[in-house]
């Protein structure tokens, strides 16, 4: 479900993504995050409530010593809270833990949003040409190489 929601969100199909995502208190953080992104993009007031809830959940996880939510935390900061600096710090933390194509896209997006394209240069170590690995990187990779 998260992959389908991400696909819809990447294409600006926010209402469809929202319809796909459940709205329960027991939902996984990954689903709640995508719901918050869709709501935010649709200018729905529930987005702020859901974002605050996610922030509290992420803070509680960090307090317990859990660091596995860095990707979701970074996306919340970048796509809902308009905190590109925090998103970049979290995306870098996430990149140190896991290096999947979605993590590369997140690091690049956060670096560009924070006005620090050079912070995405570690992607070059991951793949000589990251844009060849994932088309989502192709549009913006040239901004890092300069």
Steps between C-alpha positions, in 0.01 A plus 500: 500500500785743577658444160171572324443809717851625422440446129180705518660774712796528260250571223301756696202268530450593863127427525550151362785439743285623787213270399741206503632569851308401813436757773535297820700564814670163472640557151870459435700822503585456133130504408427790735783698341366456150156600623650815656677585174181460297296703749764774507508523122121523498516780761291298744520610866531138618853502357628708792343267757643193330843666464508584871405142583776366276754735656402372845525139385843558344622681814381212717678250275823701522467515878483120500819492293329401176644662187317309230257781421750746352358467147145571615615780731693661216201480269277655766746787546539551125151438363275619783686718749707704251820441701760426231799529735356244739394284207856504368648401837253213527552396137876483563439294814272272302755468217759380753258223606358388165564578137202413288391702196225670706766608750711647220201695368428629850860609559511683167163671555596608852843627394349708220217632719753604766709678236790262559531289185853390590351305791364256242846418367517174702256367242788497254678241716184291495478504121721669243189643338213496752260629237549174310396302809171678563319733261375708793861619537545587134323836502710651778832313501659760270453759778733299725774438246564870440 
